[in-house]
Amino acid sequence: NGCVDTISKNNYIHIKWNPVPLITSSGDSGCEPYYVSLLTNYYSGANYTWNLGNGVIKNSSGVYYSYPDTGSFPVLLNITYANGCTQSQTAGPIVVFPRPSFSYSLTNGTGCAPLSVQFNIFTTSGPYSWNWDFGDGQTSNQFNPLHIYTTNGNFPIYLEATSINGCKLGYALNGSVKVFSPEALFAPDVTSGCAPLLVNFNNLSINATS
């Protein structure tokens, strides 16, 4: 019949403010324990829920956390704003690499100079690069080095391993290499007198057993 009707309403549909959060991370990978900060904007009245991917939940706009275990951890942030709107954002995953795992020992760690000492590493993981400090100013990057000590002294041993991911672990060996040489010394109780002269000799030798 050609009839037409129109209607218009101003300010009838209201779109609530609901921004997608931005996450700023201090990093996404590192060695155990791995410390990371996760930050987003703070909004008054908003509720924040961080799922750190390892069962840990945090409720603040900023998270400062140290991952104690190795693995890959996806991060999820849920925000409920004061107006009731919700948004989600992901980050990561946060990848935590293991540090090297090893032990070591030595054979023939005490004796006279020159003293040959064999060092042995025990590990079921890797591959690693090695950095030995023999305590006498000498170093090595060999797996099981043989080192010869040429001077007397007590020498602490330190070994550091580095993984392919750059993770490091080092520690000193319990005890030290002890190197000594016998030094023959004696002293008479008298050095002059009339014959017959009785002289007693005192053995002052150092590091001697016979």
Contacts in CASP RR format, 6 or more apart in sequence:
PFRMAT RR
TARGET T0000
AUTHOR 0000-0000-0000
METHOD contacts of the structure
MODEL  1
NGCVDTISKNNYIHIKWNPVPLITSSGDSGCEPYYVSLLTNYYSGANYTW
NLGNGVIKNSSGVYYSYPDTGSFPVLLNITYANGCTQSQTAGPIVVFPRP
SFSYSLTNGTGCAPLSVQFNIFTTSGPYSWNWDFGDGQTSNQFNPLHIYT
TNGNFPIYLEATSINGCKLGYALNGSVKVFSPEALFAPDVTSGCAPLLVN
FNNLSINATS
16 83 0 8 1.000
16 84 0 8 1.000
16 85 0 8 1.000
17 81 0 8 1.000
17 83 0 8 1.000
17 85 0 8 1.000
18 81 0 8 1.000
18 83 0 8 1.000
18 85 0 8 1.000
18 86 0 8 1.000
18 87 0 8 1.000
19 87 0 8 1.000
20 87 0 8 1.000
20 89 0 8 1.000
21 40 0 8 1.000
21 41 0 8 1.000
21 77 0 8 1.000
21 79 0 8 1.000
21 87 0 8 1.000
21 89 0 8 1.000
22 40 0 8 1.000
22 41 0 8 1.000
22 89 0 8 1.000
23 38 0 8 1.000
23 39 0 8 1.000
23 40 0 8 1.000
23 75 0 8 1.000
23 77 0 8 1.000
23 89 0 8 1.000
23 91 0 8 1.000
24 38 0 8 1.000
24 39 0 8 1.000
24 40 0 8 1.000
25 36 0 8 1.000
25 37 0 8 1.000
25 38 0 8 1.000
25 39 0 8 1.000
25 75 0 8 1.000
25 91 0 8 1.000
25 92 0 8 1.000
25 94 0 8 1.000
26 35 0 8 1.000
26 36 0 8 1.000
26 37 0 8 1.000
26 38 0 8 1.000
27 36 0 8 1.000
27 94 0 8 1.000
28 92 0 8 1.000
28 93 0 8 1.000
28 94 0 8 1.000
28 95 0 8 1.000
29 94 0 8 1.000
29 95 0 8 1.000
29 96 0 8 1.000
29 97 0 8 1.000
29 165 0 8 1.000
30 95 0 8 1.000
30 96 0 8 1.000
30 97 0 8 1.000
30 165 0 8 1.000
30 167 0 8 1.000
31 96 0 8 1.000
31 97 0 8 1.000
31 98 0 8 1.000
31 99 0 8 1.000
31 165 0 8 1.000
31 166 0 8 1.000
31 167 0 8 1.000
31 168 0 8 1.000
32 67 0 8 1.000
32 68 0 8 1.000
32 69 0 8 1.000
32 70 0 8 1.000
32 96 0 8 1.000
32 97 0 8 1.000
32 98 0 8 1.000
32 99 0 8 1.000
32 167 0 8 1.000
33 66 0 8 1.000
33 67 0 8 1.000
33 68 0 8 1.000
33 96 0 8 1.000
34 66 0 8 1.000
34 67 0 8 1.000
34 94 0 8 1.000
34 96 0 8 1.000
35 64 0 8 1.000
35 65 0 8 1.000
35 66 0 8 1.000
35 67 0 8 1.000
36 64 0 8 1.000
36 65 0 8 1.000
36 66 0 8 1.000
36 67 0 8 1.000
36 94 0 8 1.000
37 62 0 8 1.000
37 63 0 8 1.000
37 64 0 8 1.000
37 65 0 8 1.000
38 50 0 8 1.000
38 62 0 8 1.000
38 63 0 8 1.000
38 65 0 8 1.000
38 75 0 8 1.000
38 77 0 8 1.000
38 91 0 8 1.000
39 61 0 8 1.000
39 62 0 8 1.000
39 63 0 8 1.000
40 48 0 8 1.000
40 61 0 8 1.000
40 62 0 8 1.000
40 77 0 8 1.000
40 79 0 8 1.000
40 89 0 8 1.000
41 61 0 8 1.000
42 61 0 8 1.000
43 61 0 8 1.000
43 79 0 8 1.000
43 81 0 8 1.000
43 82 0 8 1.000
44 82 0 8 1.000
45 81 0 8 1.000
45 82 0 8 1.000
46 61 0 8 1.000
46 79 0 8 1.000
46 80 0 8 1.000
46 81 0 8 1.000
46 82 0 8 1.000
47 59 0 8 1.000
47 79 0 8 1.000
47 80 0 8 1.000
48 58 0 8 1.000
48 59 0 8 1.000
48 60 0 8 1.000
48 61 0 8 1.000
48 62 0 8 1.000
48 77 0 8 1.000
48 78 0 8 1.000
48 79 0 8 1.000
49 57 0 8 1.000
49 58 0 8 1.000
49 59 0 8 1.000
49 77 0 8 1.000
49 78 0 8 1.000
49 79 0 8 1.000
50 57 0 8 1.000
50 58 0 8 1.000
50 59 0 8 1.000
50 60 0 8 1.000
50 62 0 8 1.000
50 63 0 8 1.000
50 75 0 8 1.000
50 76 0 8 1.000
50 77 0 8 1.000
51 57 0 8 1.000
51 75 0 8 1.000
51 76 0 8 1.000
51 77 0 8 1.000
51 78 0 8 1.000
52 58 0 8 1.000
52 63 0 8 1.000
52 65 0 8 1.000
52 67 0 8 1.000
52 73 0 8 1.000
52 75 0 8 1.000
52 94 0 8 1.000
53 73 0 8 1.000
53 74 0 8 1.000
53 75 0 8 1.000
53 76 0 8 1.000
53 94 0 8 1.000
54 67 0 8 1.000
54 69 0 8 1.000
54 73 0 8 1.000
56 65 0 8 1.000
58 65 0 8 1.000
67 73 0 8 1.000
67 94 0 8 1.000
67 96 0 8 1.000
69 96 0 8 1.000
70 96 0 8 1.000
70 97 0 8 1.000
70 98 0 8 1.000
71 95 0 8 1.000
71 96 0 8 1.000
72 93 0 8 1.000
72 94 0 8 1.000
72 95 0 8 1.000
72 96 0 8 1.000
73 92 0 8 1.000
73 93 0 8 1.000
73 94 0 8 1.000
73 95 0 8 1.000
73 96 0 8 1.000
74 90 0 8 1.000
74 91 0 8 1.000
74 92 0 8 1.000
74 93 0 8 1.000
74 94 0 8 1.000
75 90 0 8 1.000
75 91 0 8 1.000
75 92 0 8 1.000
75 93 0 8 1.000
75 94 0 8 1.000
76 88 0 8 1.000
76 89 0 8 1.000
76 90 0 8 1.000
77 88 0 8 1.000
77 89 0 8 1.000
77 90 0 8 1.000
77 91 0 8 1.000
78 86 0 8 1.000
78 87 0 8 1.000
78 88 0 8 1.000
79 86 0 8 1.000
79 87 0 8 1.000
79 88 0 8 1.000
79 89 0 8 1.000
80 86 0 8 1.000
81 87 0 8 1.000
97 163 0 8 1.000
97 165 0 8 1.000
97 166 0 8 1.000
97 167 0 8 1.000
98 125 0 8 1.000
98 163 0 8 1.000
98 167 0 8 1.000
99 163 0 8 1.000
99 167 0 8 1.000
99 168 0 8 1.000
99 169 0 8 1.000
100 123 0 8 1.000
100 125 0 8 1.000
100 126 0 8 1.000
100 128 0 8 1.000
100 161 0 8 1.000
100 162 0 8 1.000
100 163 0 8 1.000
100 167 0 8 1.000
100 168 0 8 1.000
100 169 0 8 1.000
100 170 0 8 1.000
101 123 0 8 1.000
101 124 0 8 1.000
101 125 0 8 1.000
101 169 0 8 1.000
102 121 0 8 1.000
102 122 0 8 1.000
102 123 0 8 1.000
102 125 0 8 1.000
102 128 0 8 1.000
102 159 0 8 1.000
102 161 0 8 1.000
102 169 0 8 1.000
103 121 0 8 1.000
103 122 0 8 1.000
103 123 0 8 1.000
104 119 0 8 1.000
104 120 0 8 1.000
104 121 0 8 1.000
104 122 0 8 1.000
104 159 0 8 1.000
104 173 0 8 1.000
105 119 0 8 1.000
105 120 0 8 1.000
105 122 0 8 1.000
105 173 0 8 1.000
106 117 0 8 1.000
106 118 0 8 1.000
106 119 0 8 1.000
106 120 0 8 1.000
106 157 0 8 1.000
106 173 0 8 1.000
106 177 0 8 1.000
107 117 0 8 1.000
107 118 0 8 1.000
107 120 0 8 1.000
108 115 0 8 1.000
108 116 0 8 1.000
108 117 0 8 1.000
108 118 0 8 1.000
109 115 0 8 1.000
109 117 0 8 1.000
109 177 0 8 1.000
109 178 0 8 1.000
110 177 0 8 1.000
110 178 0 8 1.000
110 179 0 8 1.000
111 178 0 8 1.000
111 179 0 8 1.000
111 180 0 8 1.000
112 179 0 8 1.000
112 180 0 8 1.000
112 181 0 8 1.000
112 182 0 8 1.000
112 207 0 8 1.000
113 149 0 8 1.000
113 150 0 8 1.000
113 151 0 8 1.000
113 152 0 8 1.000
113 179 0 8 1.000
113 180 0 8 1.000
113 181 0 8 1.000
114 148 0 8 1.000
114 149 0 8 1.000
114 150 0 8 1.000
115 148 0 8 1.000
115 149 0 8 1.000
115 177 0 8 1.000
115 179 0 8 1.000
116 146 0 8 1.000
116 147 0 8 1.000
116 148 0 8 1.000
117 146 0 8 1.000
117 147 0 8 1.000
117 148 0 8 1.000
117 149 0 8 1.000
117 177 0 8 1.000
118 144 0 8 1.000
118 146 0 8 1.000
119 132 0 8 1.000
119 144 0 8 1.000
119 145 0 8 1.000
119 146 0 8 1.000
119 147 0 8 1.000
119 157 0 8 1.000
119 159 0 8 1.000
120 144 0 8 1.000
121 130 0 8 1.000
121 143 0 8 1.000
121 144 0 8 1.000
121 159 0 8 1.000
123 161 0 8 1.000
126 163 0 8 1.000
126 164 0 8 1.000
127 163 0 8 1.000
127 164 0 8 1.000
128 161 0 8 1.000
128 162 0 8 1.000
128 163 0 8 1.000
129 141 0 8 1.000
129 161 0 8 1.000
129 162 0 8 1.000
130 140 0 8 1.000
130 141 0 8 1.000
130 142 0 8 1.000
130 143 0 8 1.000
130 159 0 8 1.000
130 160 0 8 1.000
130 161 0 8 1.000
130 162 0 8 1.000
131 139 0 8 1.000
131 141 0 8 1.000
131 159 0 8 1.000
131 160 0 8 1.000
131 161 0 8 1.000
131 162 0 8 1.000
132 139 0 8 1.000
132 140 0 8 1.000
132 141 0 8 1.000
132 142 0 8 1.000
132 145 0 8 1.000
132 147 0 8 1.000
132 157 0 8 1.000
132 158 0 8 1.000
132 159 0 8 1.000
133 139 0 8 1.000
133 157 0 8 1.000
133 158 0 8 1.000
133 159 0 8 1.000
134 140 0 8 1.000
134 147 0 8 1.000
134 149 0 8 1.000
134 155 0 8 1.000
134 157 0 8 1.000
134 177 0 8 1.000
135 155 0 8 1.000
135 156 0 8 1.000
135 157 0 8 1.000
135 158 0 8 1.000
135 177 0 8 1.000
136 149 0 8 1.000
136 151 0 8 1.000
136 155 0 8 1.000
138 147 0 8 1.000
140 147 0 8 1.000
149 155 0 8 1.000
149 177 0 8 1.000
149 179 0 8 1.000
151 179 0 8 1.000
152 179 0 8 1.000
152 180 0 8 1.000
152 181 0 8 1.000
153 178 0 8 1.000
153 179 0 8 1.000
153 180 0 8 1.000
154 176 0 8 1.000
154 177 0 8 1.000
154 178 0 8 1.000
154 179 0 8 1.000
155 176 0 8 1.000
155 177 0 8 1.000
155 178 0 8 1.000
155 179 0 8 1.000
156 172 0 8 1.000
156 173 0 8 1.000
156 175 0 8 1.000
156 176 0 8 1.000
157 172 0 8 1.000
157 173 0 8 1.000
157 175 0 8 1.000
157 176 0 8 1.000
157 177 0 8 1.000
158 170 0 8 1.000
158 171 0 8 1.000
158 172 0 8 1.000
158 173 0 8 1.000
159 170 0 8 1.000
159 171 0 8 1.000
159 173 0 8 1.000
160 168 0 8 1.000
160 169 0 8 1.000
160 170 0 8 1.000
161 168 0 8 1.000
161 169 0 8 1.000
161 170 0 8 1.000
162 168 0 8 1.000
180 207 0 8 1.000
181 207 0 8 1.000
182 205 0 8 1.000
182 206 0 8 1.000
182 207 0 8 1.000
182 208 0 8 1.000
182 209 0 8 1.000
183 205 0 8 1.000
183 206 0 8 1.000
183 207 0 8 1.000
183 208 0 8 1.000
184 205 0 8 1.000
184 208 0 8 1.000
185 203 0 8 1.000
185 204 0 8 1.000
185 205 0 8 1.000
185 206 0 8 1.000
186 201 0 8 1.000
186 202 0 8 1.000
186 203 0 8 1.000
186 204 0 8 1.000
186 205 0 8 1.000
187 201 0 8 1.000
187 202 0 8 1.000
187 204 0 8 1.000
188 199 0 8 1.000
188 200 0 8 1.000
188 201 0 8 1.000
188 202 0 8 1.000
189 199 0 8 1.000
189 200 0 8 1.000
189 201 0 8 1.000
189 202 0 8 1.000
190 197 0 8 1.000
190 198 0 8 1.000
190 199 0 8 1.000
190 200 0 8 1.000
191 199 0 8 1.000
END
